[in-house]
Amino acid sequence: MTRWIYFVYGAVCYVVFFVTFLYLIGFVSNLAVPKTIDSGIAGPVGAAVVIDTLLILLFGLQHSVMARPGFKARWIRLLPQPIERSTYVLLSSLILILLFWQWRPIPATVWAADASAPRLILTGIGLLGFLIVLYSTVLIDHFDLFGLRQVLLHLSGERYADKGFVTPSLYRFIRHPLYLGWLIAFWVTPHMTQGHLCFSILSSAYIFVAIPFEERDLLQILGDDYRRYREHTSMIFPLPRLWRRASSRSD
């Protein structure tokens, strides 16, 4: 019975995540959802910047702190290990839902594409960014990343084990294609408002602050395999070999 409870819990967490991800696409792209990054009644700009910054900061803290191995080691003393990842995913999704709800728009235009063709192209590129995000998760085991594999293995009585270090497809060229997808999705838009710009800057800052912590953990876990991989691949954007070597030395 406990195994089934964990499985149902993990499945619900996954559904909450996937619906939240789909809503995020509409929220950032101003498409097909009731509340978007630019919708709502605008208030004082200063208050909007403070509230929006706090919302991004809350997501960043939860997303990074709970992902650290030290926190996980303490967390699983209180929470059964099969549902640890599902709980992490659920909390991340709930904070994103809070962000959707409480986000304050700043509607002043920074840039805008008025012609229909550029608007369609820019919208398409932005949506491609979300597709890259989803594809990147599939390459490294989508269901493991979002907790569903763990509860499925527990339901069947199998022991969970990491799948090992692999670098398929996009990962052969850059270490973090998932983050590249997010950057494209956040920045490529036919209509950039000050509120959207605030979101893009804060989210990008979080990405570039989080990467060194993530790579430090990977080096501790994977050792020389990841060290060699980092020396031969760019972090996010494909760069010439000399640039990559300089970047790895600076890390």
DASUL-V101234 format. One record per residue. RES is the residue in one letter. OMEGA is omega in whole degrees, 0 to 359 (none if undefined). D_LAST is the distance of its C-alpha to the last C-alpha in Angstrom with 1 decimal. Layout:
res:RES omega:OMEGA d_last:D_LAST
res:RES omega:OMEGA d_last:D_LAST
//
This chain:
res:M omega:179 d_last:47.9
res:T omega:180 d_last:44.6
res:R omega:179 d_last:42.8
res:W omega:178 d_last:44.4
res:I omega:179 d_last:43.5
res:Y omega:180 d_last:39.8
res:F omega:179 d_last:40.1
res:V omega:178 d_last:41.8
res:Y omega:180 d_last:39.3
res:G omega:179 d_last:36.4
res:A omega:178 d_last:38.3
res:V omega:178 d_last:39.0
res:C omega:180 d_last:35.4
res:Y omega:179 d_last:34.4
res:V omega:178 d_last:37.2
res:V omega:178 d_last:36.1
res:F omega:188 d_last:32.6
res:F omega:177 d_last:33.9
res:V omega:178 d_last:36.4
res:T omega:178 d_last:33.8
res:F omega:178 d_last:31.5
res:L omega:178 d_last:34.5
res:Y omega:178 d_last:35.4
res:L omega:177 d_last:31.9
res:I omega:179 d_last:32.4
res:G omega:181 d_last:35.7
res:F omega:183 d_last:34.4
res:V omega:185 d_last:31.7
res:S omega:183 d_last:33.9
res:N omega:183 d_last:37.1
res:L omega:159 d_last:38.9
res:A omega:176 d_last:41.5
res:V omega:185 d_last:40.6
res:P omega:180 d_last:42.6
res:K omega:180 d_last:39.8
res:T omega:183 d_last:37.1
res:I omega:183 d_last:34.4
res:D omega:181 d_last:37.1
res:S omega:181 d_last:40.2
res:G omega:182 d_last:42.1
res:I omega:180 d_last:43.7
res:A omega:176 d_last:41.5
res:G omega:178 d_last:41.7
res:P omega:184 d_last:40.4
res:V omega:181 d_last:37.1
res:G omega:179 d_last:35.7
res:A omega:179 d_last:36.5
res:A omega:180 d_last:35.1
res:V omega:180 d_last:31.7
res:V omega:182 d_last:31.6
res:I omega:181 d_last:32.8
res:D omega:178 d_last:30.5
res:T omega:179 d_last:27.4
res:L omega:179 d_last:28.5
res:L omega:178 d_last:29.0
res:I omega:180 d_last:25.5
res:L omega:179 d_last:24.1
res:L omega:178 d_last:26.4
res:F omega:182 d_last:25.2
res:G omega:180 d_last:21.5
res:L omega:179 d_last:22.2
res:Q omega:186 d_last:24.3
res:H omega:183 d_last:22.1
res:S omega:184 d_last:19.0
res:V omega:182 d_last:20.8
res:M omega:179 d_last:23.1
res:A omega:183 d_last:20.4
res:R omega:182 d_last:18.8
res:P omega:180 d_last:20.2
res:G omega:177 d_last:21.6
res:F omega:180 d_last:23.6
res:K omega:181 d_last:24.8
res:A omega:178 d_last:26.1
res:R omega:184 d_last:28.2
res:W omega:183 d_last:29.1
res:I omega:171 d_last:30.8
res:R omega:181 d_last:33.1
res:L omega:188 d_last:34.7
res:L omega:178 d_last:34.3
res:P omega:185 d_last:35.4
res:Q omega:181 d_last:32.4
res:P omega:182 d_last:33.9
res:I omega:180 d_last:33.7
res:E omega:182 d_last:30.4
res:R omega:179 d_last:28.5
res:S omega:179 d_last:31.5
res:T omega:175 d_last:31.6
res:Y omega:179 d_last:28.0
res:V omega:180 d_last:28.8
res:L omega:181 d_last:32.1
res:L omega:177 d_last:30.6
res:S omega:180 d_last:28.0
res:S omega:181 d_last:31.0
res:L omega:178 d_last:33.2
res:I omega:175 d_last:30.8
res:L omega:177 d_last:30.5
res:I omega:176 d_last:34.3
res:L omega:178 d_last:34.5
res:L omega:178 d_last:32.3
res:F omega:186 d_last:34.7
res:W omega:189 d_last:37.6
res:Q omega:182 d_last:36.5
res:W omega:181 d_last:34.6
res:R omega:181 d_last:36.2
res:P omega:171 d_last:36.6
res:I omega:197 d_last:36.3
res:P omega:182 d_last:38.3
res:A omega:185 d_last:38.1
res:T omega:173 d_last:37.1
res:V omega:170 d_last:34.0
res:W omega:181 d_last:34.8
res:A omega:173 d_last:37.1
res:A omega:185 d_last:38.3
res:D omega:182 d_last:42.0
res:A omega:186 d_last:43.1
res:S omega:182 d_last:43.3
res:A omega:177 d_last:41.5
res:P omega:179 d_last:38.3
res:R omega:179 d_last:38.4
res:L omega:180 d_last:38.7
res:I omega:181 d_last:36.0
res:L omega:176 d_last:33.5
res:T omega:179 d_last:34.6
res:G omega:179 d_last:34.2
res:I omega:177 d_last:30.7
res:G omega:178 d_last:29.7
res:L omega:175 d_last:31.5
res:L omega:177 d_last:29.7
res:G omega:178 d_last:26.4
res:F omega:178 d_last:27.9
res:L omega:177 d_last:29.1
res:I omega:177 d_last:25.6
res:V omega:182 d_last:24.5
res:L omega:180 d_last:27.5
res:Y omega:179 d_last:27.1
res:S omega:178 d_last:23.5
res:T omega:178 d_last:24.8
res:V omega:182 d_last:27.7
res:L omega:182 d_last:25.4
res:I omega:178 d_last:23.8
res:D omega:183 d_last:27.1
res:H omega:186 d_last:28.2
res:F omega:174 d_last:30.7
res:D omega:183 d_last:28.3
res:L omega:184 d_last:25.7
res:F omega:166 d_last:28.6
res:G omega:185 d_last:30.4
res:L omega:179 d_last:33.5
res:R omega:182 d_last:32.9
res:Q omega:182 d_last:32.7
res:V omega:176 d_last:36.1
res:L omega:177 d_last:37.7
res:L omega:179 d_last:36.9
res:H omega:179 d_last:38.2
res:L omega:182 d_last:41.3
res:S omega:178 d_last:42.0
res:G omega:179 d_last:41.5
res:E omega:179 d_last:38.5
res:R omega:179 d_last:35.6
res:Y omega:175 d_last:32.2
res:A omega:175 d_last:29.5
res:D omega:184 d_last:26.1
res:K omega:178 d_last:26.4
res:G omega:185 d_last:23.6
res:F omega:179 d_last:20.5
res:V omega:179 d_last:21.6
res:T omega:183 d_last:20.3
res:P omega:168 d_last:23.5
res:S omega:184 d_last:24.3
res:L omega:182 d_last:21.7
res:Y omega:175 d_last:19.0
res:R omega:186 d_last:19.5
res:F omega:178 d_last:18.1
res:I omega:185 d_last:15.5
res:R omega:186 d_last:13.7
res:H omega:178 d_last:15.2
res:P omega:177 d_last:18.6
res:L omega:179 d_last:19.9
res:Y omega:174 d_last:17.9
res:L omega:177 d_last:18.9
res:G omega:178 d_last:22.4
res:W omega:181 d_last:22.2
res:L omega:177 d_last:21.1
res:I omega:182 d_last:24.0
res:A omega:184 d_last:26.4
res:F omega:188 d_last:25.6
res:W omega:184 d_last:25.7
res:V omega:182 d_last:28.3
res:T omega:178 d_last:31.7
res:P omega:181 d_last:35.0
res:H omega:180 d_last:35.5
res:M omega:175 d_last:32.7
res:T omega:177 d_last:34.1
res:Q omega:177 d_last:32.6
res:G omega:177 d_last:32.3
res:H omega:177 d_last:30.5
res:L omega:177 d_last:28.2
res:C omega:178 d_last:27.5
res:F omega:183 d_last:26.8
res:S omega:180 d_last:24.4
res:I omega:182 d_last:22.5
res:L omega:180 d_last:22.2
res:S omega:178 d_last:21.4
res:S omega:177 d_last:18.6
res:A omega:178 d_last:17.1
res:Y omega:180 d_last:17.3
res:I omega:185 d_last:15.6
res:F omega:173 d_last:12.5
res:V omega:185 d_last:12.6
res:A omega:186 d_last:13.3
res:I omega:180 d_last:10.8
res:P omega:178 d_last:7.9
res:F omega:179 d_last:11.0
res:E omega:181 d_last:12.3
res:E omega:176 d_last:9.6
res:R omega:178 d_last:9.6
res:D omega:180 d_last:13.3
res:L omega:177 d_last:13.3
res:L omega:179 d_last:11.6
res:Q omega:183 d_last:14.3
res:I omega:188 d_last:17.0
res:L omega:175 d_last:16.5
res:G omega:187 d_last:14.9
res:D omega:179 d_last:14.9
res:D omega:181 d_last:16.2
res:Y omega:179 d_last:13.1
res:R omega:178 d_last:10.8
res:R omega:178 d_last:13.2
res:Y omega:181 d_last:13.4
res:R omega:180 d_last:9.8
res:E omega:186 d_last:10.2
res:H omega:179 d_last:13.4
res:T omega:176 d_last:13.1
res:S omega:183 d_last:11.9
res:M omega:181 d_last:10.6
res:I omega:183 d_last:14.0
res:F omega:177 d_last:15.8
res:P omega:184 d_last:16.8
res:L omega:174 d_last:15.6
res:P omega:186 d_last:16.8
res:R omega:181 d_last:15.4
res:L omega:178 d_last:14.4
res:W omega:181 d_last:12.4
res:R omega:180 d_last:10.6
res:R omega:178 d_last:9.9
res:A omega:180 d_last:8.7
res:S omega:182 d_last:6.3
res:S omega:177 d_last:5.1
res:R omega:180 d_last:5.4
res:S omega:177 d_last:3.8
res:D omega:none d_last:0.0
//
